[in-house]
Amino acid sequence: MIDTQSIMNVLRTIDDPEMPISIVDLGLVDDVRIEPAVDTARVSIDILPTFVGCPALEMIADNITEKVGSLDGISAVDVRFVYDPPWSVDRITDDGRASLKEHGVTVPESGGKLPVPGHSGGAVELRASAVKCPFCGSDTTTLESSFGPTRCRMIYYCQSCRNTFERLKRV
């Protein structure tokens, strides 16, 4: 008999097409439902896209359908993209954060945006970054571009080790 844990184990083997992290560690898997039948089961999986219109969604759905559908006892796999609750970097697991860091991608700390002392909103003066370099650990980094290779990443430069690296955007 198929169970949720077996399905989650398969989903952990599916990497995001744009980043070195599984879709489970990235926090994309929102819900897994199993509808048992006589000898087989139908599986429905809800996925939270990182951004509306993410170009990797079709590939993710195809990978899920193929790999979960290959399990014994599965008659059909339905992948549904949901936007409520919205995906956030807070959903990334500790293992996922470590994997991203190994590949030069940093992630904002969990817990939401930090308030700016004495500031009630609106524009904030941008200063030297406190984003730590994933390669050398230095905090002498600067934002090079708010637009990285995908909509969910931006590019930073480390003045200490002279490497560029990516950082996931908080959405």
N, C-alpha and C positions, 0 to 999 in steps of 0.2 A: 504494500500500500504506500502510496506517495504521501509525503508530509512536507510541511513548510520548511523545515530545516534542510531537507534534501534539495529543495528548490533554491534556497538561499545559498547552499554550498555551490551549486552550479552558477548562480548569479555572481558569486565572488570570483569566478574564473573569467568573467567578461570585463575587459578593460574599456574605459572610456576611449573612443577613437582619437581624441585630441590630447589626452594627458596620460601619464603613466600611473594610473590608479584604477582600481576596480569600481564598477558602478555602485557596488554596495558601500565601499569605503568612501566614495565621493558623496554618498547620501542621496543618490537618485532614487533608490527603491523605497517607495512610500508604503505599499501594501501588496501582499500576496494572498490571493484567495483560491481555494481549491473547491471545486464543485464535483463531488464524487458521482460516478455513474456505476453501472453494473460491474464492468471489468476495467474501466478506464476512468480518468478524471479530466475535467476541463480546468485549466489554470488561467486566472486573470491576474495581471501584474500592473500596478499603477506606478508610473515613473514621473518624477519631478524634473523637468528640464532646468538646466542652469539659467538659460535665457529663452525667451520666446523666439522662435525662429532659428534655434540652434541647428546648424547644418548637419550635425552628427546624429540627430534623432532617428532618422530612418535606419541608419546603420546599427544603432543601439537596438532598435526594435527587431531588426532582422537577426542580430546575434542572439537576443533573448529567445525569440521564437525557435530558432534552430537548435540552440543548446538545451533549453528546457524541454522542447518538444521531442528531443532524442531520449529522454528518460523513459524507462519502461512504465507503462500504465498511464501515459499522458495522451489524450486524444486530440486536444487542441490547446493552443496558447493564445491568449488575447493580451496585447500590450496596449495600455491606455496612457496617454500623457495627460497629467493633471497639473493644475497651476495653483491649487489651493490645498494645503498651505504652500506658499512660494518656497522654492529652494533657497537655501542660504549656506554660506561657508561654515556656519555653525553645525551643519549636518555632517561635515567631514570627520571621519574617525581619527583617532590618534595614529593608527597604522597608516591611514591614508595621508595624513599630514607628513609622516616620516618618509613615505614613498615619494611624495612630491618634493620634499626638501632634498632628497638624494638626487633628484633630477633637476635641481635648480629652480624650483617653483616654491615660493613662500605663500603662506596663508594667514590672513588676519586672525588674531586670537579669538576664541569663542566668547560669546557674551554680548555681542552687539557693538555699536559704535561707542567710543569713549567720548565723553563730553569735553568740550573745550572750556577750560575754566574762565569764568567771567564773560562768556559769549552766549547769546540767546538764539543764535541761528544766523542764516544768511551767509555771506561770503566770509571766508577765513583766509588770512594771509598764509601762503604756502612757504614753509621754511625747510631747513635740512631735514631729511627723512630720519625716522627712528626705526625704519624697516631694516632688520638684520640680514646680512648677506648669508645665503645658505651654504656658501663655500668656505668663507673664512670667519664668519660670525661678527664681522665689523658692522657698526651702525653708521658708518660714514658713507651712506648710500644716497643716491638722488633719483628722483623719478625722471626717466628719460622720455617716456611716452605713455599717455593714458590709454593708448590703443595698442594692444599686443597682437599676437597671431590669431587670437580668437576674441570674441566680444567679452569674455569673462576674465581676460588677463591683461595686465599692463607690464611695461618694461622698466626695470630699474638698473642702475649702474653702481658698482661698488668702487669707490675711490681707493680703497686699500689694496684689494687683489686685482682690480681692473677687469673684473668679469661683469657681464650683463646677466641678469636673471629675471625671471617672471614672477609676478605676484597675482594671485587670484583677487578679483574685485569682490568687495562685500556688496551683496545685492539683497 
